[in-house]
Amino acid sequence: MNVYIAEAEAQGKLPPEYAALEITKVEPWTVVDSLAIGKAIAFQLSFDLDVENTLRLMAYQQAFGERAIPLYQEDL
C-alpha cells in the first residue's frame, strides 16, 4: 500500500476524490489502519443475518399490538 501511495504521489496520479478534497499528500499506511479496516468489515458483517427475525416481530406487533410480544419469543 505504501509503495502505491508513494508512486501515485510522485506521478500526481492520486484518485480524483483526493483532488476534490484538495488532498495532495497521504499519510503512510500502518498496521493500525489494517486492523481498523478488519474491525469495520467484521462489524458490518455481524448485522447481515438478523433482519428476518426483527421483521417478523414487527409484523406480529402490527397485527396484534403489544399482545404480540408473548406470542413471539424468538427475539426476547
PDB file with SEQRES, HELIX, SHEET and CRYST1 records, atoms N, CA, C and O in Angstrom:
SEQRES   1 A   76  MET ASN VAL TYR ILE ALA GLU ALA GLU ALA GLN GLY LYS          
SEQRES   2 A   76  LEU PRO PRO GLU TYR ALA ALA LEU GLU ILE THR LYS VAL          
SEQRES   3 A   76  GLU PRO TRP THR VAL VAL ASP SER LEU ALA ILE GLY LYS          
SEQRES   4 A   76  ALA ILE ALA PHE GLN LEU SER PHE ASP LEU ASP VAL GLU          
SEQRES   5 A   76  ASN THR LEU ARG LEU MET ALA TYR GLN GLN ALA PHE GLY          
SEQRES   6 A   76  GLU ARG ALA ILE PRO LEU TYR GLN GLU ASP LEU                  
HELIX    1 AA1 ASN A    2  GLN A   11  1                                  10    
HELIX    2 AA2 PRO A   16  ALA A   20  1                                   5    
HELIX    3 AA3 VAL A   31  LEU A   45  1                                  15    
HELIX    4 AA4 VAL A   51  PHE A   64  1                                  14    
HELIX    5 AA5 GLY A   65  ARG A   67  5                                   3    
HELIX    6 AA6 ALA A   68  LEU A   71  1                                   4    
CRYST1    1.000    1.000    1.000  90.00  90.00  90.00 P 1           1          
ATOM      1  N   MET A   1       0.824  -1.179   0.000  1.00  0.00           N  
ATOM      2  CA  MET A   1       0.000   0.000   0.000  1.00  0.00           C  
ATOM      3  C   MET A   1       0.872   1.247   0.000  1.00  0.00           C  
ATOM      4  O   MET A   1       0.609   2.190  -0.746  1.00  0.00           O  
ATOM      5  N   ASN A   2       1.899   1.257   0.824  1.00  0.00           N  
ATOM      6  CA  ASN A   2       2.750   2.440   0.899  1.00  0.00           C  
ATOM      7  C   ASN A   2       3.514   2.696  -0.401  1.00  0.00           C  
ATOM      8  O   ASN A   2       3.748   3.847  -0.767  1.00  0.00           O  
ATOM      9  N   VAL A   3       3.900   1.627  -1.097  1.00  0.00           N  
ATOM     10  CA  VAL A   3       4.579   1.790  -2.380  1.00  0.00           C  
ATOM     11  C   VAL A   3       3.628   2.422  -3.392  1.00  0.00           C  
ATOM     12  O   VAL A   3       4.012   3.334  -4.123  1.00  0.00           O  
ATOM     13  N   TYR A   4       2.390   1.939  -3.434  1.00  0.00           N  
ATOM     14  CA  TYR A   4       1.394   2.505  -4.358  1.00  0.00           C  
ATOM     15  C   TYR A   4       1.153   3.982  -4.049  1.00  0.00           C  
ATOM     16  O   TYR A   4       1.089   4.805  -4.962  1.00  0.00           O  
ATOM     17  N   ILE A   5       1.021   4.316  -2.772  1.00  0.00           N  
ATOM     18  CA  ILE A   5       0.778   5.710  -2.387  1.00  0.00           C  
ATOM     19  C   ILE A   5       1.951   6.594  -2.802  1.00  0.00           C  
ATOM     20  O   ILE A   5       1.751   7.679  -3.348  1.00  0.00           O  
ATOM     21  N   ALA A   6       3.171   6.131  -2.544  1.00  0.00           N  
ATOM     22  CA  ALA A   6       4.356   6.920  -2.891  1.00  0.00           C  
ATOM     23  C   ALA A   6       4.444   7.133  -4.405  1.00  0.00           C  
ATOM     24  O   ALA A   6       4.738   8.238  -4.861  1.00  0.00           O  
ATOM     25  N   GLU A   7       4.193   6.084  -5.176  1.00  0.00           N  
ATOM     26  CA  GLU A   7       4.239   6.216  -6.639  1.00  0.00           C  
ATOM     27  C   GLU A   7       3.147   7.142  -7.150  1.00  0.00           C  
ATOM     28  O   GLU A   7       3.397   7.969  -8.027  1.00  0.00           O  
ATOM     29  N   ALA A   8       1.948   7.012  -6.615  1.00  0.00           N  
ATOM     30  CA  ALA A   8       0.838   7.861  -7.052  1.00  0.00           C  
ATOM     31  C   ALA A   8       1.104   9.324  -6.725  1.00  0.00           C  
ATOM     32  O   ALA A   8       0.799  10.204  -7.529  1.00  0.00           O  
ATOM     33  N   GLU A   9       1.673   9.590  -5.548  1.00  0.00           N  
ATOM     34  CA  GLU A   9       2.002  10.970  -5.192  1.00  0.00           C  
ATOM     35  C   GLU A   9       3.093  11.526  -6.101  1.00  0.00           C  
ATOM     36  O   GLU A   9       3.013  12.671  -6.546  1.00  0.00           O  
ATOM     37  N   ALA A  10       4.119  10.709  -6.378  1.00  0.00           N  
ATOM     38  CA  ALA A  10       5.236  11.162  -7.211  1.00  0.00           C  
ATOM     39  C   ALA A  10       4.783  11.473  -8.640  1.00  0.00           C  
ATOM     40  O   ALA A  10       5.270  12.415  -9.265  1.00  0.00           O  
ATOM     41  N   GLN A  11       3.851  10.675  -9.144  1.00  0.00           N  
ATOM     42  CA  GLN A  11       3.372  10.856 -10.511  1.00  0.00           C  
ATOM     43  C   GLN A  11       2.176  11.804 -10.595  1.00  0.00           C  
ATOM     44  O   GLN A  11       1.715  12.122 -11.691  1.00  0.00           O  
ATOM     45  N   GLY A  12       1.677  12.253  -9.457  1.00  0.00           N  
ATOM     46  CA  GLY A  12       0.500  13.118  -9.439  1.00  0.00           C  
ATOM     47  C   GLY A  12      -0.757  12.391  -9.877  1.00  0.00           C  
ATOM     48  O   GLY A  12      -1.643  12.990 -10.486  1.00  0.00           O  
ATOM     49  N   LYS A  13      -0.840  11.098  -9.570  1.00  0.00           N  
ATOM     50  CA  LYS A  13      -1.969  10.276 -10.015  1.00  0.00           C  
ATOM     51  C   LYS A  13      -2.794   9.744  -8.846  1.00  0.00           C  
ATOM     52  O   LYS A  13      -3.245   8.598  -8.870  1.00  0.00           O  
ATOM     53  N   LEU A  14      -2.988  10.565  -7.842  1.00  0.00           N  
ATOM     54  CA  LEU A  14      -3.893  10.148  -6.765  1.00  0.00           C  
ATOM     55  C   LEU A  14      -5.308  10.102  -7.335  1.00  0.00           C  
ATOM     56  O   LEU A  14      -5.601  10.801  -8.305  1.00  0.00           O  
ATOM     57  N   PRO A  15      -6.182   9.300  -6.756  1.00  0.00           N  
ATOM     58  CA  PRO A  15      -7.565   9.219  -7.252  1.00  0.00           C  
ATOM     59  C   PRO A  15      -8.234  10.599  -7.278  1.00  0.00           C  
ATOM     60  O   PRO A  15      -7.865  11.479  -6.501  1.00  0.00           O  
ATOM     61  N   PRO A  16      -9.210  10.789  -8.162  1.00  0.00           N  
ATOM     62  CA  PRO A  16      -9.848  12.114  -8.300  1.00  0.00           C  
ATOM     63  C   PRO A  16     -10.545  12.592  -7.030  1.00  0.00           C  
ATOM     64  O   PRO A  16     -10.726  13.794  -6.838  1.00  0.00           O  
ATOM     65  N   GLU A  17     -10.930  11.674  -6.177  1.00  0.00           N  
ATOM     66  CA  GLU A  17     -11.582  12.076  -4.924  1.00  0.00           C  
ATOM     67  C   GLU A  17     -10.637  12.928  -4.080  1.00  0.00           C  
ATOM     68  O   GLU A  17     -11.068  13.850  -3.387  1.00  0.00           O  
ATOM     69  N   TYR A  18      -9.353  12.611  -4.147  1.00  0.00           N  
ATOM     70  CA  TYR A  18      -8.372  13.370  -3.378  1.00  0.00           C  
ATOM     71  C   TYR A  18      -8.288  14.809  -3.889  1.00  0.00           C  
ATOM     72  O   TYR A  18      -8.204  15.745  -3.095  1.00  0.00           O  
ATOM     73  N   ALA A  19      -8.310  14.985  -5.193  1.00  0.00           N  
ATOM     74  CA  ALA A  19      -8.269  16.333  -5.761  1.00  0.00           C  
ATOM     75  C   ALA A  19      -9.515  17.123  -5.361  1.00  0.00           C  
ATOM     76  O   ALA A  19      -9.428  18.315  -5.063  1.00  0.00           O  
ATOM     77  N   ALA A  20     -10.661  16.466  -5.356  1.00  0.00           N  
ATOM     78  CA  ALA A  20     -11.907  17.149  -4.977  1.00  0.00           C  
ATOM     79  C   ALA A  20     -11.847  17.628  -3.533  1.00  0.00           C  
ATOM     80  O   ALA A  20     -12.424  18.660  -3.192  1.00  0.00           O  
ATOM     81  N   LEU A  21     -11.145  16.873  -2.681  1.00  0.00           N  
ATOM     82  CA  LEU A  21     -10.992  17.256  -1.276  1.00  0.00           C  
ATOM     83  C   LEU A  21      -9.721  18.061  -1.018  1.00  0.00           C  
ATOM     84  O   LEU A  21      -9.399  18.383   0.125  1.00  0.00           O  
ATOM     85  N   GLU A  22      -8.999  18.383  -2.107  1.00  0.00           N  
ATOM     86  CA  GLU A  22      -7.757  19.156  -2.046  1.00  0.00           C  
ATOM     87  C   GLU A  22      -6.697  18.468  -1.187  1.00  0.00           C  
ATOM     88  O   GLU A  22      -5.984  19.122  -0.426  1.00  0.00           O  
ATOM     89  N   ILE A  23      -6.601  17.155  -1.315  1.00  0.00           N  
ATOM     90  CA  ILE A  23      -5.583  16.371  -0.601  1.00  0.00           C  
ATOM     91  C   ILE A  23      -4.464  16.066  -1.583  1.00  0.00           C  
ATOM     92  O   ILE A  23      -4.695  15.477  -2.639  1.00  0.00           O  
ATOM     93  N   THR A  24      -3.255  16.470  -1.230  1.00  0.00           N  
ATOM     94  CA  THR A  24      -2.116  16.228  -2.120  1.00  0.00           C  
ATOM     95  C   THR A  24      -1.111  15.261  -1.520  1.00  0.00           C  
ATOM     96  O   THR A  24      -0.256  14.743  -2.238  1.00  0.00           O  
ATOM     97  N   LYS A  25      -1.193  15.006  -0.225  1.00  0.00           N  
ATOM     98  CA  LYS A  25      -0.265  14.096   0.438  1.00  0.00           C  
ATOM     99  C   LYS A  25      -1.059  13.170   1.344  1.00  0.00           C  
ATOM    100  O   LYS A  25      -1.993  13.595   2.023  1.00  0.00           O  
ATOM    101  N   VAL A  26      -0.674  11.893   1.346  1.00  0.00           N  
ATOM    102  CA  VAL A  26      -1.372  10.880   2.137  1.00  0.00           C  
ATOM    103  C   VAL A  26      -0.404  10.298   3.153  1.00  0.00           C  
ATOM    104  O   VAL A  26       0.746  10.002   2.831  1.00  0.00           O  
ATOM    105  N   GLU A  27      -0.874  10.137   4.375  1.00  0.00           N  
ATOM    106  CA  GLU A  27      -0.040   9.516   5.410  1.00  0.00           C  
ATOM    107  C   GLU A  27       0.237   8.064   5.048  1.00  0.00           C  
ATOM    108  O   GLU A  27      -0.606   7.421   4.422  1.00  0.00           O  
ATOM    109  N   PRO A  28       1.395   7.531   5.424  1.00  0.00           N  
ATOM    110  CA  PRO A  28       1.700   6.115   5.148  1.00  0.00           C  
ATOM    111  C   PRO A  28       0.723   5.178   5.861  1.00  0.00           C  
ATOM    112  O   PRO A  28       0.240   5.477   6.953  1.00  0.00           O  
ATOM    113  N   TRP A  29       0.444   4.047   5.226  1.00  0.00           N  
ATOM    114  CA  TRP A  29      -0.444   3.031   5.775  1.00  0.00           C  
ATOM    115  C   TRP A  29       0.260   2.334   6.928  1.00  0.00           C  
ATOM    116  O   TRP A  29       1.454   2.047   6.842  1.00  0.00           O  
ATOM    117  N   THR A  30      -0.465   2.059   8.007  1.00  0.00           N  
ATOM    118  CA  THR A  30       0.129   1.401   9.176  1.00  0.00           C  
ATOM    119  C   THR A  30      -0.635   0.122   9.501  1.00  0.00           C  
ATOM    120  O   THR A  30      -1.678  -0.168   8.915  1.00  0.00           O  
ATOM    121  N   VAL A  31      -0.093  -0.625  10.439  1.00  0.00           N  
ATOM    122  CA  VAL A  31      -0.754  -1.845  10.902  1.00  0.00           C  
ATOM    123  C   VAL A  31      -2.097  -1.500  11.546  1.00  0.00           C  
ATOM    124  O   VAL A  31      -3.064  -2.248  11.406  1.00  0.00           O  
ATOM    125  N   VAL A  32      -2.155  -0.395  12.236  1.00  0.00           N  
ATOM    126  CA  VAL A  32      -3.401   0.036  12.882  1.00  0.00           C  
ATOM    127  C   VAL A  32      -4.489   0.279  11.827  1.00  0.00           C  
ATOM    128  O   VAL A  32      -5.658  -0.025  12.067  1.00  0.00           O  
ATOM    129  N   ASP A  33      -4.118   0.822  10.670  1.00  0.00           N  
ATOM    130  CA  ASP A  33      -5.088   1.025   9.588  1.00  0.00           C  
ATOM    131  C   ASP A  33      -5.675  -0.310   9.142  1.00  0.00           C  
ATOM    132  O   ASP A  33      -6.883  -0.420   8.933  1.00  0.00           O  
ATOM    133  N   SER A  34      -4.822  -1.323   8.995  1.00  0.00           N  
ATOM    134  CA  SER A  34      -5.295  -2.650   8.591  1.00  0.00           C  
ATOM    135  C   SER A  34      -6.233  -3.237   9.634  1.00  0.00           C  
ATOM    136  O   SER A  34      -7.260  -3.820   9.285  1.00  0.00           O  
ATOM    137  N   LEU A  35      -5.893  -3.089  10.909  1.00  0.00           N  
ATOM    138  CA  LEU A  35      -6.762  -3.594  11.978  1.00  0.00           C  
ATOM    139  C   LEU A  35      -8.095  -2.864  11.996  1.00  0.00           C  
ATOM    140  O   LEU A  35      -9.134  -3.485  12.220  1.00  0.00           O  
ATOM    141  N   ALA A  36      -8.082  -1.557  11.763  1.00  0.00           N  
ATOM    142  CA  ALA A  36      -9.327  -0.785  11.754  1.00  0.00           C  
ATOM    143  C   ALA A  36     -10.233  -1.221  10.615  1.00  0.00           C  
ATOM    144  O   ALA A  36     -11.445  -1.335  10.801  1.00  0.00           O  
ATOM    145  N   ILE A  37      -9.661  -1.471   9.428  1.00  0.00           N  
ATOM    146  CA  ILE A  37     -10.458  -1.932   8.293  1.00  0.00           C  
ATOM    147  C   ILE A  37     -11.048  -3.310   8.595  1.00  0.00           C  
ATOM    148  O   ILE A  37     -12.223  -3.557   8.321  1.00  0.00           O  
ATOM    149  N   GLY A  38     -10.235  -4.207   9.158  1.00  0.00           N  
ATOM    150  CA  GLY A  38     -10.729  -5.542   9.516  1.00  0.00           C  
ATOM    151  C   GLY A  38     -11.860  -5.482  10.523  1.00  0.00           C  
ATOM    152  O   GLY A  38     -12.843  -6.214  10.407  1.00  0.00           O  
ATOM    153  N   LYS A  39     -11.722  -4.614  11.507  1.00  0.00           N  
ATOM    154  CA  LYS A  39     -12.778  -4.471  12.520  1.00  0.00           C  
ATOM    155  C   LYS A  39     -14.052  -3.887  11.911  1.00  0.00           C  
ATOM    156  O   LYS A  39     -15.153  -4.314  12.258  1.00  0.00           O  
ATOM    157  N   ALA A  40     -13.914  -2.922  11.013  1.00  0.00           N  
ATOM    158  CA  ALA A  40     -15.088  -2.331  10.360  1.00  0.00           C  
ATOM    159  C   ALA A  40     -15.814  -3.369   9.505  1.00  0.00           C  
ATOM    160  O   ALA A  40     -17.044  -3.404   9.491  1.00  0.00           O  
ATOM    161  N   ILE A  41     -15.069  -4.207   8.799  1.00  0.00           N  
ATOM    162  CA  ILE A  41     -15.691  -5.250   7.979  1.00  0.00           C  
ATOM    163  C   ILE A  41     -16.408  -6.263   8.870  1.00  0.00           C  
ATOM    164  O   ILE A  41     -17.531  -6.667   8.568  1.00  0.00           O  
ATOM    165  N   ALA A  42     -15.770  -6.675   9.959  1.00  0.00           N  
ATOM    166  CA  ALA A  42     -16.402  -7.623  10.886  1.00  0.00           C  
ATOM    167  C   ALA A  42     -17.676  -7.036  11.484  1.00  0.00           C  
ATOM    168  O   ALA A  42     -18.675  -7.742  11.625  1.00  0.00           O  
ATOM    169  N   PHE A  43     -17.651  -5.758  11.834  1.00  0.00           N  
ATOM    170  CA  PHE A  43     -18.828  -5.095  12.390  1.00  0.00           C  
ATOM    171  C   PHE A  43     -19.961  -5.080  11.377  1.00  0.00           C  
ATOM    172  O   PHE A  43     -21.110  -5.356  11.723  1.00  0.00           O  
ATOM    173  N   GLN A  44     -19.646  -4.761  10.132  1.00  0.00           N  
ATOM    174  CA  GLN A  44     -20.663  -4.719   9.082  1.00  0.00           C  
ATOM    175  C   GLN A  44     -21.266  -6.102   8.838  1.00  0.00           C  
ATOM    176  O   GLN A  44     -22.479  -6.227   8.677  1.00  0.00           O  
ATOM    177  N   LEU A  45     -20.440  -7.124   8.812  1.00  0.00           N  
ATOM    178  CA  LEU A  45     -20.930  -8.474   8.544  1.00  0.00           C  
ATOM    179  C   LEU A  45     -21.752  -9.043   9.698  1.00  0.00           C  
ATOM    180  O   LEU A  45     -22.535  -9.970   9.494  1.00  0.00           O  
ATOM    181  N   SER A  46     -21.587  -8.509  10.891  1.00  0.00           N  
ATOM    182  CA  SER A  46     -22.309  -9.047  12.041  1.00  0.00           C  
ATOM    183  C   SER A  46     -23.803  -8.716  12.007  1.00  0.00           C  
ATOM    184  O   SER A  46     -24.560  -9.289  12.791  1.00  0.00           O  
ATOM    185  N   PHE A  47     -24.249  -7.827  11.141  1.00  0.00           N  
ATOM    186  CA  PHE A  47     -25.653  -7.429  11.093  1.00  0.00           C  
ATOM    187  C   PHE A  47     -26.414  -7.986   9.904  1.00  0.00           C  
ATOM    188  O   PHE A  47     -27.605  -7.705   9.765  1.00  0.00           O  
ATOM    189  N   ASP A  48     -25.785  -8.754   9.054  1.00  0.00           N  
ATOM    190  CA  ASP A  48     -26.427  -9.187   7.819  1.00  0.00           C  
ATOM    191  C   ASP A  48     -27.506 -10.248   7.995  1.00  0.00           C  
ATOM    192  O   ASP A  48     -28.439 -10.289   7.193  1.00  0.00           O  
ATOM    193  N   LEU A  49     -27.423 -11.093   8.993  1.00  0.00           N  
ATOM    194  CA  LEU A  49     -28.307 -12.255   9.063  1.00  0.00           C  
ATOM    195  C   LEU A  49     -29.449 -12.120  10.059  1.00  0.00           C  
ATOM    196  O   LEU A  49     -30.243 -13.052  10.191  1.00  0.00           O  
ATOM    197  N   ASP A  50     -29.565 -11.007  10.760  1.00  0.00           N  
ATOM    198  CA  ASP A  50     -30.547 -10.900  11.837  1.00  0.00           C  
ATOM    199  C   ASP A  50     -31.783 -10.094  11.455  1.00  0.00           C  
ATOM    200  O   ASP A  50     -32.609  -9.819  12.325  1.00  0.00           O  
ATOM    201  N   VAL A  51     -31.940  -9.717  10.235  1.00  0.00           N  
ATOM    202  CA  VAL A  51     -33.030  -8.833   9.840  1.00  0.00           C  
ATOM    203  C   VAL A  51     -34.374  -9.559   9.798  1.00  0.00           C  
ATOM    204  O   VAL A  51     -35.394  -8.971  10.154  1.00  0.00           O  
ATOM    205  N   GLU A  52     -34.397 -10.804   9.378  1.00  0.00           N  
ATOM    206  CA  GLU A  52     -35.663 -11.523   9.202  1.00  0.00           C  
ATOM    207  C   GLU A  52     -36.441 -11.664  10.506  1.00  0.00           C  
ATOM    208  O   GLU A  52     -37.657 -11.470  10.515  1.00  0.00           O  
ATOM    209  N   ASN A  53     -35.770 -11.996  11.603  1.00  0.00           N  
ATOM    210  CA  ASN A  53     -36.466 -12.133  12.890  1.00  0.00           C  
ATOM    211  C   ASN A  53     -37.076 -10.808  13.332  1.00  0.00           C  
ATOM    212  O   ASN A  53     -38.195 -10.777  13.845  1.00  0.00           O  
ATOM    213  N   THR A  54     -36.355  -9.727  13.136  1.00  0.00           N  
ATOM    214  CA  THR A  54     -36.876  -8.413  13.513  1.00  0.00           C  
ATOM    215  C   THR A  54     -38.084  -8.051  12.660  1.00  0.00           C  
ATOM    216  O   THR A  54     -39.062  -7.510  13.177  1.00  0.00           O  
ATOM    217  N   LEU A  55     -38.035  -8.337  11.377  1.00  0.00           N  
ATOM    218  CA  LEU A  55     -39.172  -8.041  10.504  1.00  0.00           C  
ATOM    219  C   LEU A  55     -40.396  -8.863  10.890  1.00  0.00           C  
ATOM    220  O   LEU A  55     -41.518  -8.358  10.854  1.00  0.00           O  
ATOM    221  N   ARG A  56     -40.189 -10.125  11.259  1.00  0.00           N  
ATOM    222  CA  ARG A  56     -41.326 -10.950  11.709  1.00  0.00           C  
ATOM    223  C   ARG A  56     -41.951 -10.390  12.979  1.00  0.00           C  
ATOM    224  O   ARG A  56     -43.174 -10.310  13.095  1.00  0.00           O  
ATOM    225  N   LEU A  57     -41.102 -10.000  13.936  1.00  0.00           N  
ATOM    226  CA  LEU A  57     -41.608  -9.425  15.181  1.00  0.00           C  
ATOM    227  C   LEU A  57     -42.399  -8.147  14.898  1.00  0.00           C  
ATOM    228  O   LEU A  57     -43.453  -7.927  15.495  1.00  0.00           O  
ATOM    229  N   MET A  58     -41.905  -7.318  14.007  1.00  0.00           N  
ATOM    230  CA  MET A  58     -42.626  -6.091  13.663  1.00  0.00           C  
ATOM    231  C   MET A  58     -43.969  -6.407  13.011  1.00  0.00           C  
ATOM    232  O   MET A  58     -44.947  -5.700  13.255  1.00  0.00           O  
ATOM    233  N   ALA A  59     -44.039  -7.447  12.190  1.00  0.00           N  
ATOM    234  CA  ALA A  59     -45.301  -7.838  11.569  1.00  0.00           C  
ATOM    235  C   ALA A  59     -46.283  -8.329  12.625  1.00  0.00           C  
ATOM    236  O   ALA A  59     -47.468  -7.998  12.571  1.00  0.00           O  
ATOM    237  N   TYR A  60     -45.793  -9.126  13.598  1.00  0.00           N  
ATOM    238  CA  TYR A  60     -46.655  -9.574  14.699  1.00  0.00           C  
ATOM    239  C   TYR A  60     -47.166  -8.383  15.493  1.00  0.00           C  
ATOM    240  O   TYR A  60     -48.351  -8.324  15.823  1.00  0.00           O  
ATOM    241  N   GLN A  61     -46.284  -7.426  15.807  1.00  0.00           N  
ATOM    242  CA  GLN A  61     -46.698  -6.257  16.581  1.00  0.00           C  
ATOM    243  C   GLN A  61     -47.720  -5.422  15.828  1.00  0.00           C  
ATOM    244  O   GLN A  61     -48.647  -4.878  16.429  1.00  0.00           O  
ATOM    245  N   GLN A  62     -47.554  -5.319  14.520  1.00  0.00           N  
ATOM    246  CA  GLN A  62     -48.512  -4.551  13.728  1.00  0.00           C  
ATOM    247  C   GLN A  62     -49.878  -5.250  13.721  1.00  0.00           C  
ATOM    248  O   GLN A  62     -50.918  -4.592  13.773  1.00  0.00           O  
ATOM    249  N   ALA A  63     -49.866  -6.570  13.656  1.00  0.00           N  
ATOM    250  CA  ALA A  63     -51.122  -7.315  13.594  1.00  0.00           C  
ATOM    251  C   ALA A  63     -51.793  -7.429  14.956  1.00  0.00           C  
ATOM    252  O   ALA A  63     -53.016  -7.317  15.052  1.00  0.00           O  
ATOM    253  N   PHE A  64     -51.003  -7.653  16.022  1.00  0.00           N  
ATOM    254  CA  PHE A  64     -51.580  -7.943  17.336  1.00  0.00           C  
ATOM    255  C   PHE A  64     -51.307  -6.876  18.389  1.00  0.00           C  
ATOM    256  O   PHE A  64     -51.766  -7.021  19.521  1.00  0.00           O  
ATOM    257  N   GLY A  65     -50.586  -5.825  18.066  1.00  0.00           N  
ATOM    258  CA  GLY A  65     -50.269  -4.791  19.045  1.00  0.00           C  
ATOM    259  C   GLY A  65     -49.292  -5.313  20.082  1.00  0.00           C  
ATOM    260  O   GLY A  65     -48.448  -6.159  19.785  1.00  0.00           O  
ATOM    261  N   GLU A  66     -49.410  -4.807  21.291  1.00  0.00           N  
ATOM    262  CA  GLU A  66     -48.498  -5.203  22.362  1.00  0.00           C  
ATOM    263  C   GLU A  66     -48.698  -6.653  22.801  1.00  0.00           C  
ATOM    264  O   GLU A  66     -47.827  -7.217  23.463  1.00  0.00           O  
ATOM    265  N   ARG A  67     -49.817  -7.258  22.450  1.00  0.00           N  
ATOM    266  CA  ARG A  67     -50.043  -8.677  22.788  1.00  0.00           C  
ATOM    267  C   ARG A  67     -49.122  -9.582  21.988  1.00  0.00           C  
ATOM    268  O   ARG A  67     -49.044 -10.777  22.276  1.00  0.00           O  
ATOM    269  N   ALA A  68     -48.425  -9.055  20.995  1.00  0.00           N  
ATOM    270  CA  ALA A  68     -47.562  -9.865  20.136  1.00  0.00           C  
ATOM    271  C   ALA A  68     -46.288 -10.310  20.843  1.00  0.00           C  
ATOM    272  O   ALA A  68     -45.714 -11.337  20.480  1.00  0.00           O  
ATOM    273  N   ILE A  69     -45.836  -9.569  21.835  1.00  0.00           N  
ATOM    274  CA  ILE A  69     -44.572  -9.903  22.493  1.00  0.00           C  
ATOM    275  C   ILE A  69     -44.589 -11.320  23.074  1.00  0.00           C  
ATOM    276  O   ILE A  69     -43.653 -12.077  22.814  1.00  0.00           O  
ATOM    277  N   PRO A  70     -45.589 -11.709  23.834  1.00  0.00           N  
ATOM    278  CA  PRO A  70     -45.590 -13.087  24.340  1.00  0.00           C  
ATOM    279  C   PRO A  70     -45.743 -14.132  23.226  1.00  0.00           C  
ATOM    280  O   PRO A  70     -45.322 -15.275  23.404  1.00  0.00           O  
ATOM    281  N   LEU A  71     -46.330 -13.768  22.095  1.00  0.00           N  
ATOM    282  CA  LEU A  71     -46.511 -14.720  21.014  1.00  0.00           C  
ATOM    283  C   LEU A  71     -45.216 -15.014  20.278  1.00  0.00           C  
ATOM    284  O   LEU A  71     -45.052 -16.091  19.705  1.00  0.00           O  
ATOM    285  N   TYR A  72     -44.321 -14.082  20.293  1.00  0.00           N  
ATOM    286  CA  TYR A  72     -43.095 -14.223  19.514  1.00  0.00           C  
ATOM    287  C   TYR A  72     -41.893 -14.068  20.436  1.00  0.00           C  
ATOM    288  O   TYR A  72     -41.392 -12.960  20.630  1.00  0.00           O  
ATOM    289  N   GLN A  73     -41.438 -15.159  20.993  1.00  0.00           N  
ATOM    290  CA  GLN A  73     -40.375 -15.139  21.992  1.00  0.00           C  
ATOM    291  C   GLN A  73     -38.980 -15.245  21.391  1.00  0.00           C  
ATOM    292  O   GLN A  73     -38.004 -15.165  22.138  1.00  0.00           O  
ATOM    293  N   GLU A  74     -38.836 -15.419  20.083  1.00  0.00           N  
ATOM    294  CA  GLU A  74     -37.530 -15.648  19.477  1.00  0.00           C  
ATOM    295  C   GLU A  74     -36.581 -14.467  19.635  1.00  0.00           C  
ATOM    296  O   GLU A  74     -35.375 -14.684  19.752  1.00  0.00           O  
ATOM    297  N   ASP A  75     -37.066 -13.235  19.644  1.00  0.00           N  
ATOM    298  CA  ASP A  75     -36.203 -12.062  19.778  1.00  0.00           C  
ATOM    299  C   ASP A  75     -35.982 -11.649  21.231  1.00  0.00           C  
ATOM    300  O   ASP A  75     -35.164 -10.764  21.483  1.00  0.00           O  
ATOM    301  N   LEU A  76     -36.652 -12.229  22.161  1.00  0.00           N  
ATOM    302  CA  LEU A  76     -36.522 -11.813  23.561  1.00  0.00           C  
ATOM    303  C   LEU A  76     -35.384 -12.493  24.252  1.00  0.00           C  
ATOM    304  O   LEU A  76     -35.145 -12.249  25.434  1.00  0.00           O  
TER     305      LEU A  76                                                      
END                                                                             
